Amino acid sequence: MDRILPQELIRAKRDGDVLPAAAIQGFVRGLTDGSITDAQVAAFAMAVHFQGMTRAECVALTDAMTDSGVRLAWPELDGPVLDKHSTGGLGDKVSLMLAPMLAACGGYVPMISGRGLGHTGGTLDKLDSIPGYVTTPSREVFRDAVQVAGCAIVGQTGELAPADDRFYAIRDVTATVDPIALITASILSKKLAAGLDALVMDVKFGTGAFSRDLAEARALAESITAVAAGAGLATHALLTDMNQILGSTAGNALEVMEVVEYLRGTKRDPRLHALVMALGTELLAMGGLAPSAAAAERLERCLADGTAAERFERMVVALGGPSDLLASATDCLPVAPVVLAVNAPDAGFVRRIAGRAVGMAIVALGGGRQKPSDTIDPRVGLSEVVGLGERTDAERPLALVHAADQASAEACAATLRACFEVGEAIDAPGPIVCEHLREPTEDAPA
């Protein structure tokens, strides 16, 4: 069965059959060595989209993609190896803030991240906007960066989960991002390969997330925590609200600038800060670095005394970036030539934001990919984005569009006006963290 023809594997899954582990392993080998075509990979992903996978199939896919490359170990480190992963959301730059904060508190964070997927921006795409930063370093450079800075955020190389790297890119442009089993296997193959001691998942739901509602997000969180537990990786999940942009920016270089402002203490969006602190508190407790009651104070201290910022700068330098990014970000980061304020047709309060449509408007600007070979323009995106419940009027636009030219700026502005529902005042949004999931559910779906 492990030598089944790709088209027969696709047919079997299309028809709802349960695939044996050997057949899934054969599919992953084909992903890795290129013997399966992009069209066949896309067809298989679409079959899973409609038919789903059992828990056993999901475990087999996760194991096979993890074993498609090397598994790292960190015997030389004197602290816990920790990581956080988000299921993706608009303006989600939490990894760039949290990794150096954890490092400043005594943890080590070898973070294997991904590129933009669908309407959401990717952590690696943000880092690509930093001149010289190498997101796919050699294993030796990666290890050195973790030791020197305490954290290193990189992508899959040819050695780490290479099967997922290809699968991820094809799913991005074939409307097959959503299946819980594929999300679970994609995330955990990278995390298991990284040799972690503990992982916290940020599972988002809402108009800007892949999971539209809390129940769908909970199902994904249960799948991830259960599969991770079976693989021996302690994993907790936070279910978080993604009905508005996280922070005030969305777009690669713009988000890096917001990270710099956050670490320097010049500007911290309250909702974004609340999420960073919640994830960090969970990880410090899981790693034995601080009890839950004291973890938040420790994280705040590393921001206040500048040690988190210093760790971030060490990481940037260790991976090829400039040594003066924090002091000279406005000079280091690329800037769009056109900035356009987008006003709502009428003054009022923001009642709803069509997050997915906002994300696709950024993709159309050049801030994301419509096909795997597309080159991202790191300059483009949105800043000063209004949040739910906030008033917008002639003095307070919906957002500022950063674009490569006037025509694309105006096209984006027209799209954005339709993405924001403005009217009477609404209650303030609830807390960004809605639930904690610390124990896997035995009968959780894959």
C-alpha positions in Angstrom: 0.0 0.0 0.0 3.0 2.4 0.5 3.6 2.2 -3.2 0.1 3.2 -4.2 -0.1 5.5 -7.2 -0.8 9.1 -6.2 -4.0 9.2 -8.2 -5.3 6.2 -6.4 -4.4 7.7 -3.0 -6.3 10.8 -4.0 -9.3 8.7 -5.2 -9.3 6.7 -1.9 -9.4 9.9 0.2 -11.9 11.5 -2.2 -14.2 8.6 -1.6 -13.9 8.8 2.1 -11.6 5.8 2.7 -9.3 5.7 5.7 -5.7 5.7 4.5 -3.2 3.4 6.2 -0.1 4.9 7.7 2.1 3.3 5.0 0.2 5.1 2.3 0.4 8.4 4.0 4.2 7.9 4.5 4.5 7.2 0.7 2.6 10.5 0.0 5.0 12.4 2.2 8.0 10.8 0.6 6.6 12.0 -2.8 6.1 15.5 -1.3 9.8 15.5 -0.3 11.4 14.0 -3.3 9.2 15.7 -5.9 7.8 12.5 -7.4 4.3 13.8 -6.7 3.2 16.8 -8.8 1.8 20.1 -7.4 -1.5 19.3 -9.0 -1.6 15.9 -7.2 -0.7 17.5 -3.9 -3.5 20.1 -4.4 -6.0 17.4 -5.3 -5.1 15.4 -2.2 -5.5 18.5 0.0 -8.9 19.2 -1.5 -9.9 15.6 -0.9 -9.0 16.0 2.8 -10.8 19.4 2.8 -14.1 17.6 2.0 -13.6 14.2 3.7 -11.4 15.0 6.7 -9.0 12.7 8.4 -9.3 10.3 11.4 -7.1 10.9 14.4 -4.9 7.9 13.3 -4.4 9.4 9.8 -3.6 12.8 11.3 -1.0 11.2 13.6 0.5 9.3 10.7 0.7 12.5 8.6 2.3 14.5 11.4 4.9 11.8 12.1 5.8 11.4 8.4 6.2 15.1 7.8 8.3 15.4 11.0 10.5 12.5 9.8 10.9 14.0 6.4 13.9 15.9 7.9 16.1 16.0 11.0 14.9 16.3 14.5 16.8 18.7 16.6 18.0 18.2 20.2 19.4 20.8 22.6 21.6 19.1 25.2 23.9 22.0 25.4 21.3 24.5 26.7 20.8 25.3 30.4 17.1 26.2 30.2 13.8 24.9 28.9 13.2 24.9 25.1 9.9 26.8 24.6 7.8 27.9 21.7 4.5 29.6 20.8 2.5 29.1 17.6 -0.4 31.0 16.2 -3.0 29.7 13.7 -2.7 33.0 11.9 -4.4 36.3 12.1 -4.3 39.9 10.7 -1.5 41.9 12.2 -0.2 39.0 14.3 3.4 39.9 15.1 3.3 38.3 18.6 6.2 35.9 17.9 8.6 38.8 17.3 7.8 40.2 20.7 7.4 37.1 22.7 10.5 35.1 21.6 13.0 37.7 23.0 10.9 38.2 26.1 11.1 34.4 26.9 14.8 34.4 26.2 15.3 37.3 28.6 13.5 35.3 31.2 15.8 32.2 30.9 14.1 30.2 28.2 15.4 29.2 24.7 13.1 29.6 21.7 14.1 27.9 18.4 11.0 29.0 16.5 10.3 27.4 13.2 7.8 29.7 11.5 5.9 29.9 8.2 5.1 32.3 5.5 1.8 34.0 4.8 -1.1 31.6 4.4 -4.3 32.7 2.7 -5.3 36.1 3.9 -3.0 36.2 6.9 0.6 37.5 7.0 3.5 35.1 7.8 6.2 35.6 10.4 9.0 34.9 7.9 7.6 37.5 5.5 7.8 40.1 8.2 11.4 39.1 9.0 12.3 39.3 5.3 11.6 43.0 5.4 14.6 43.4 7.8 17.7 44.0 5.5 20.1 41.0 5.6 18.0 38.8 8.0 18.4 35.2 6.8 15.2 33.3 7.4 16.6 30.0 6.1 20.0 29.7 7.8 22.1 26.6 8.0 21.5 24.3 11.0 24.8 25.5 12.5 23.9 29.2 12.2 20.4 28.5 13.7 21.9 26.7 16.7 24.5 29.5 17.2 21.8 32.1 17.1 19.7 30.2 19.7 22.7 30.0 22.0 23.8 33.7 21.5 20.4 35.3 21.7 18.3 32.7 23.4 15.9 32.8 20.5 16.0 32.5 16.7 13.0 32.7 14.4 13.6 30.9 11.1 11.8 28.9 8.5 12.0 25.3 7.4 15.2 24.5 5.7 15.9 21.5 3.6 16.6 19.7 6.8 13.6 20.6 9.0 10.2 19.3 8.0 10.8 19.8 4.2 7.6 18.0 3.3 5.5 20.6 5.1 7.3 23.5 3.4 6.1 22.4 0.0 2.6 21.3 1.2 2.2 24.6 3.0 2.9 26.7 -0.1 0.5 24.7 -2.3 -2.3 24.9 0.3 -1.9 28.6 0.5 -3.0 29.1 -3.1 -5.5 26.3 -3.6 -8.1 27.2 -0.9 -7.1 24.2 1.2 -5.8 26.0 4.3 -8.7 25.1 6.6 -8.8 21.3 7.2 -8.1 20.7 10.9 -6.0 17.6 10.2 -3.7 19.5 7.7 -3.3 22.5 10.1 -2.5 20.1 13.0 0.1 18.2 11.0 1.7 21.3 9.5 2.1 23.0 12.9 3.3 20.0 14.9 5.7 18.6 12.3 7.7 21.8 12.6 7.4 22.0 16.3 8.3 18.3 16.9 11.3 18.7 14.6 12.5 21.7 16.7 13.0 19.6 19.8 10.8 21.5 22.2 10.0 21.0 25.9 6.8 22.9 25.9 4.5 24.6 23.3 1.6 27.1 23.7 -0.8 27.4 20.8 -2.7 30.7 20.0 -5.8 29.3 18.3 -7.7 32.2 16.8 -11.3 32.6 15.8 -13.4 35.3 14.2 -13.7 37.2 11.0 -9.9 37.5 10.5 -9.1 33.9 11.4 -9.3 30.6 9.6 -11.7 29.3 12.3 -14.8 31.5 12.1 -16.3 30.7 15.5 -15.2 29.5 18.9 -16.5 25.9 18.5 -14.4 25.5 15.3 -11.3 26.9 17.1 -11.9 24.7 20.1 -12.0 21.6 17.8 -8.6 22.6 16.3 -7.1 23.3 19.7 -8.3 19.9 20.9 -6.8 18.2 17.8 -3.4 19.9 18.3 -3.1 19.3 22.0 -4.2 15.6 21.6 -1.8 14.8 18.8 1.0 16.7 20.5 0.4 14.8 23.8 0.6 11.6 21.9 4.0 12.6 20.5 5.2 13.5 24.0 5.2 17.3 23.6 3.5 19.2 26.5 1.1 21.6 24.7 -1.5 24.1 26.0 -3.8 26.2 23.9 -5.4 29.7 24.3 -8.5 30.5 22.2 -8.3 34.1 21.2 -10.5 36.7 19.5 -9.5 37.6 15.9 -12.5 39.8 15.0 -10.2 42.8 14.4 -6.6 43.5 13.5 -4.1 42.6 16.2 -2.3 45.8 17.1 -2.5 48.8 14.8 -0.7 47.5 11.7 -0.9 44.8 9.1 1.8 44.5 6.5 5.3 43.2 6.8 7.7 46.2 7.4 4.9 48.1 9.1 4.5 45.2 11.6 8.2 45.1 12.3 8.1 48.8 13.1 5.3 48.1 15.6 7.4 45.4 17.2 10.3 47.8 17.5 8.0 50.4 19.2 6.6 47.7 21.5 10.0 46.5 22.6 11.3 50.0 23.1 8.2 50.9 25.1 7.2 53.9 22.9 3.9 52.4 21.8 2.0 49.3 23.0 -1.5 48.4 21.8 -3.4 47.2 24.9 -5.1 44.2 23.2 -1.8 43.1 21.6 0.0 43.4 24.9 -2.6 41.4 26.8 -2.2 38.5 24.3 1.7 38.6 24.5 1.5 38.5 28.3 -1.0 35.7 28.4 1.0 33.5 26.1 4.3 34.4 27.9 2.8 33.7 31.3 1.7 30.3 30.2 5.1 29.3 28.8 7.1 30.6 31.7 5.0 28.4 34.0 5.2 25.4 31.7 8.9 25.7 31.5 9.4 26.0 35.3 10.9 29.5 34.9 8.3 31.2 37.1 5.1 30.3 38.9 2.0 31.6 37.2 1.4 34.3 39.8 4.9 35.8 39.3 5.3 35.2 35.5 3.6 38.4 34.3 5.7 40.5 36.6 8.9 38.9 35.3 7.8 39.5 31.7 7.0 43.1 32.4 10.4 43.6 34.0 12.3 42.3 30.9 10.4 44.9 28.8 11.0 47.7 31.3 14.7 47.1 31.7 15.4 46.6 28.0 16.6 43.0 28.2 13.9 41.8 25.8 14.8 44.4 23.3 18.5 43.5 23.6 17.7 39.8 23.0 15.7 40.8 19.9 18.6 42.8 18.6 21.0 39.9 19.3 18.8 37.6 17.3 18.6 40.0 14.3 22.4 40.4 14.2 23.1 36.6 14.6 20.9 36.0 11.6 22.5 38.6 9.4 20.4 41.7 10.1 21.6 45.2 11.1 23.0 45.9 14.5 21.1 49.2 14.8 17.6 48.1 13.9 16.0 49.2 17.2 17.7 52.6 17.2 17.3 53.2 13.4 14.2 51.3 12.3 12.9 54.1 10.2 16.1 54.1 8.2 16.5 50.3 8.0 13.0 49.2 7.0 11.6 49.7 3.5 8.9 52.4 3.2 6.1 52.6 0.6 6.1 55.7 -1.6 2.3 56.3 -1.3 0.3 56.7 2.0 -3.4 57.3 1.7 -5.9 57.9 4.5 -9.1 55.9 4.1 -12.2 57.6 5.6 -15.5 55.9 6.2 -18.4 57.2 4.1 -20.1 58.4 7.3 -18.9 59.1 10.8 -19.7 56.6 13.5 -18.5 53.6 15.5 -16.9 50.5 14.1 -19.4 47.7 14.6 -17.9 44.9 12.5 -14.7 44.3 10.5 -14.6 41.8 7.6 -11.2 40.5 8.5 -10.6 38.0 5.7 -11.5 40.7 3.1 -9.1 43.1 4.8 -6.4 40.5 4.6 -7.0 39.8 0.9 -6.9 43.6 0.2 -3.4 43.6 1.6 -2.5 40.6 -0.6 -3.8 42.5 -3.6 -1.5 45.4 -2.7 1.4 43.0 -3.0 1.7 42.2 0.7 0.9 38.5 0.2 1.0 35.8 -2.4 -1.6 34.8 -5.0 0.6 32.0 -6.2 3.7 30.4 -4.6 6.1 32.1 -6.9 4.9 35.6 -6.2 7.4 38.1 -4.6 6.0 40.1 -1.7 6.4 43.8 -1.5 7.5 44.3 2.2 6.6 48.0 2.1 2.8 47.8 1.7 0.0 47.3 4.2 -2.1 49.2 6.7 -1.3 51.3 9.7 -3.3 53.2 12.3 -6.2 50.7 11.8 -9.3 51.5 13.8 -10.6 48.9 16.2 -14.0 47.6 17.1 -16.0 50.1 19.1 -13.8 53.0 18.1 -15.2 56.1 16.5 -14.1 57.0 13.0 -14.7 60.4 11.4 -12.9 63.0 9.2 -10.2 63.3 11.9 -9.8 59.5 12.5 -9.7 57.5 9.3 -10.3 53.7 9.1 -6.7 53.2 8.3 -3.7 54.5 6.4 -2.9 52.5 3.2 0.7 52.1 2.3 1.1 51.3 -1.4 3.5 51.1 -4.2 1.5 53.5 -6.4 -1.6 55.7 -6.2 -3.8 53.4 -8.3 -3.3 50.4 -6.0 -3.7 52.7 -2.9 -7.1 53.9 -4.2 -8.3 50.4 -5.1 -7.4 49.2 -1.6 -9.2 52.1 -0.1 -12.4 51.3 -2.0 -12.2 47.7 -0.7 -11.5 48.7 2.9 -14.6 51.0 3.0 -16.7 48.0 2.4 -14.9 46.0 5.0 -15.8 48.2 8.0 -19.4 48.4 9.2 -19.9 51.8 10.8 -22.9 52.9 12.8 -24.2 53.3 16.3 -22.0 52.7 19.3 -21.5 49.1 20.5 -20.3 47.5 23.7 -16.5 47.4 24.0 -15.0 44.1 22.8 -14.5 41.4 25.3 -11.1 40.1 26.5 -8.8 38.8 23.7 -8.2 35.5 25.5 -11.5 33.6 25.7 -10.5 30.1 26.9 -7.5 28.1 28.1 -7.2 24.4 27.1 -4.6 22.6 29.2 -5.6 19.0 28.9 -6.2 17.2 25.6 -9.7 15.8 25.0 -9.5 12.0 24.4 -12.2 12.0 21.8 -11.2 15.3 20.1 -11.6 15.2 16.3 -8.5 15.2 14.1 
